[in-house]
C-alpha cells in the first residue's frame, strides 16, 4: 500500500501531478456545503416551481401569480395529440404559459415512443374562468397535427379513408379555475 505522503510526492514530482493535486485540493475546499439540496439560507419557496394538478382535477383554485401545470400522455406516432381549445381562459384571470413535450425515450425521440405534454398556466387576477383541453386520436379527429387542432369537433359523418367505422367524438376536458 502506498502511504498518503508517498502518493502526494508522486503527484508533486511532475508538473501534471502538481496540477492534479492542486485541482483536488481546490475541489475539496470549495465542494463543502451545508449538506442540503435546498437554496442557501434554507428557503424552500415554491414560487418558481408550478403546482402540478392531475388531469382529472377539473376544479382548480389558485392565487394571483401562482403557476400550475396539467400533464397528459401523448404519442405523435399514433396521431394522438392534445390541444388547448375554446373556451379558452379569460386572460384577466388566467393565461397560458405554453406547453412542453418530454419524450419517454430520453433526449432523442424514437419511432413509436410516446411522451408527456405539459400545459402551464399562470393565475393573473381574481375571478373564475374556464378552458378546455381536447384529446384527439387518429380515430376521433380528422386532420390533426402536432401544431394545429383539427377542424372537426364532433364525430365524423363519414369514415376516414381506410377506416372501418365513423370517427368517435374526441375527448374534451373542461377545467374551471378560481383565482382568489
N, C-alpha and C positions, 0 to 999 in steps of 0.2 A: 504494500500500500504506500502511496506517495503522501507525504505529510503536507499539510496546508502551506507551510513555509516553502517547501520544495516546489510545490505546484506554482506558487506565486513567483518564485525565482525563475522558473522555466518560462512563464509568460513575460516577465520583465526582461529576460535576456535578449529579446529581439524587439524591433520596432513594432511589428504586428502584434506581438504578445503584449506589449505595453499599451497599445491602443485597445485591445480586448479587455485588459484588466481595468483600464480607466472607464471604459463603457460599462463594465459590470458594476464598478463602484458607483457610477452615476445612476444606474438603474436602481441599485439598492437604496441610494439616498433619496431619490425622487419617487420611487414606487410605493412608498409607505403612505397609507391614507387612513381614514377613520374606520375602515372596515365595513362601511355601509354602502349600499347601492344607491342611496338617495343623494340629492344635491347637497353641497356644502351648507352648513348651518342647520341641517336636519329637517328642512322643509319638505313636506310631501304633497305639495299643492298639485291638484289635477287640472288646473286651469288650462294647461296647454294640451292635455290629453282628452279627446272626446269620450263621452259616455257611450258605450255600446249597448244597443237595445236588441232584443230578439225580434225577428221579423214578424212574429205573430203578436207582438206587443203593439196593438194599433191605437192605443190611447197613451200619449206621452206628455209628461209635464216637464217643463224646463224653466230656467231662469234666464233673464236677458244676458246675452254674452256667452251662454253655455253652448257647446257644440256636442252633437250626438251623431252616432252612425247606425246604419242598418246594413247588415252584410248578408248577401244571398249567394247561393251556388249558381254558377253559370258555366256553360260549356259551348263555346263557339263552334266546335267541330260538329256538334249535333244541332246547330242553328237554335240554340237556347240562349235567349237574351232577356235582360230586364231593362225597363225604361222608366224614367220619371215623366208622367203624362198628366193631362188635365183631369181633375182640377190640380193646378199647381199651387204651392203655398202663397199666401198673401205676404208679399215681401216686406211689409212693415212689421210683420210678426216673425217670419221665418224665411231664411234664404238658403238655397242650395249652395254648398261649397264644393260641388263636383263629385266625382266618383273615381275610384282607384281599383284596378284589377290586379289580383295576385294569382299566378298560376300555381296549380298543385304540383307541377313538375319542375320546381325550382326556378332558376332565373331564365332558362330557355324554354319557351313553350314547346310542348311535344304534341304531335298529332293525336287527337283523341282525348287528350288530358283536359280536365276541367279546371275550375278555379273558383275564386270568390270575388264578387264585385261588391265594393263598399261604397255606399252613398253617405256623404257627410252633409249635415245641416247645422246652421247656427241660428239660435234664438235671437231675435233683434229687439222686439218691443212687446209690451203686454198685449194679450189678446188670444184668440183661438183661431186656428186655420186648419185646413185640410189639404192633403195631397195624396196622389195615387201612384203606386208602382205597378207596372204592367209586366207580366211574365209571359213571354212568347216562346213557343217551341215550333218546330217545323210543321207540326200538325195543327197549331192554333192560330198562327198569324202568317199571312202570305206576304212575301217580300221583305221580311225583317232582316236587318243587318246590324252590325255592332254599333253603327253611328246613327242610324235613322230608324225610328219606330215605324211599324207598318201603318198603312192607312186603314187596314181592317181593324175594327174594334169589336166586332161580333163574329158569330160563326159565319163561315164562308157559305154562300148559297150553292156553290158547286165545288166538287172536289178539286184539289190542286192536281196538276199534271202528275200522273203516276200514282196518285193516292187512291185507296180503295173506298174510302168514305169521306164525307164532307168534314171540313175542319170543325173542331170544337171551339167554343169561346175561350179566349185567353184568360188566365187568372189575373184578377185585379185585387190589389190590397189597398184600401183607403185608410190613411192614418189621420187621426185628429191630434193636433198638438196645441197644448195650452201653455202659454208663457205667462208666468206670474210676476 
